[in-house]
Amino acid sequence: MAAEAQQAEYPYCVKIEVSTGHTADVPIAFLTRQQVEKFVQSDFRRLMEEAGVKGARIHVERANTADYDKVLGEIAACLRTASTKVA
């Protein structure tokens, strides 16, 4: 197995803004920092060229991940509420 495939996956939020002012927020995951760099430096430019878009900007930032304990607490509270309604 390649070393890259063994690394953890990191969530990112990619914000794309075109010259007309339209924006799009796209959640995306990359395995490595090198994949982020490749996306920004080559794949995004290629996609812009294919779409015939000029002057688009991209902003990539690490996305906040959910706090697992908080998620479990919210699920437990929801289930407790549901079980009191049944009784």
C-alpha positions as CSV (number, residue, x, y, z in Angstrom):
1,M,0.0,0.0,0.0
2,A,1.4,3.4,-0.9
3,A,2.5,5.6,2.0
4,E,0.0,8.3,0.9
5,A,-3.0,6.0,1.2
6,Q,-2.1,5.2,4.8
7,Q,-2.3,8.8,6.0
8,A,-5.3,10.4,7.7
9,E,-7.9,12.2,5.6
10,Y,-8.3,15.9,6.4
11,P,-11.4,17.8,5.7
12,Y,-11.2,21.2,3.9
13,C,-13.6,23.8,2.7
14,V,-12.9,25.2,-0.7
15,K,-14.5,28.6,-1.5
16,I,-14.5,29.5,-5.2
17,E,-15.4,33.0,-6.4
18,V,-15.8,34.0,-10.0
19,S,-15.5,37.4,-11.5
20,T,-19.3,37.8,-11.7
21,G,-19.4,37.6,-7.9
22,H,-20.9,34.2,-7.6
23,T,-19.4,31.9,-5.0
24,A,-19.5,28.3,-4.1
25,D,-18.4,26.6,-0.9
26,V,-17.4,23.0,-1.6
27,P,-16.5,20.6,1.2
28,I,-13.7,18.4,0.1
29,A,-11.2,16.0,1.7
30,F,-7.6,15.4,0.8
31,L,-5.3,12.8,2.1
32,T,-2.1,14.9,2.1
33,R,-0.9,18.5,1.9
34,Q,0.6,17.6,-1.5
35,Q,-2.9,16.8,-2.8
36,V,-4.1,20.2,-1.7
37,E,-1.2,21.9,-3.5
38,K,-1.8,19.8,-6.7
39,F,-5.5,20.7,-6.7
40,V,-4.8,24.4,-6.3
41,Q,-1.8,24.6,-8.7
42,S,-3.0,22.4,-11.5
43,D,-6.4,20.8,-11.2
44,F,-8.3,24.0,-10.4
45,R,-6.5,25.9,-13.2
46,R,-7.4,23.1,-15.7
47,L,-11.1,23.2,-14.6
48,M,-11.1,27.0,-15.0
49,E,-9.7,26.7,-18.5
50,E,-12.2,23.9,-19.5
51,A,-15.1,26.1,-18.3
52,G,-13.7,29.2,-20.1
53,V,-13.6,31.1,-16.8
54,K,-11.0,33.8,-16.1
55,G,-10.3,35.6,-12.9
56,A,-11.7,33.0,-10.5
57,R,-10.2,32.9,-7.0
58,I,-10.0,30.0,-4.7
59,H,-9.6,29.9,-0.9
60,V,-8.8,26.7,0.8
61,E,-9.1,26.3,4.6
62,R,-9.1,23.5,7.0
63,A,-12.7,22.6,8.0
64,N,-13.8,22.3,11.6
65,T,-14.4,18.7,12.5
66,A,-17.2,17.6,14.8
67,D,-16.4,16.9,18.5
68,Y,-17.2,13.2,18.7
69,D,-18.2,13.5,22.4
70,K,-20.6,16.3,21.6
71,V,-22.1,14.4,18.7
72,L,-22.7,11.4,21.0
73,G,-24.3,13.7,23.6
74,E,-26.6,15.2,21.1
75,I,-27.7,11.8,19.8
76,A,-28.2,10.5,23.4
77,A,-30.4,13.6,24.2
78,C,-32.4,13.1,21.0
79,L,-33.0,9.4,21.8
80,R,-33.9,10.2,25.5
81,T,-36.5,12.7,24.2
82,A,-37.9,10.2,21.8
83,S,-38.2,7.5,24.4
84,T,-40.1,9.8,26.8
85,K,-42.6,10.6,24.1
86,V,-43.2,6.8,23.5
87,A,-43.8,6.1,27.3
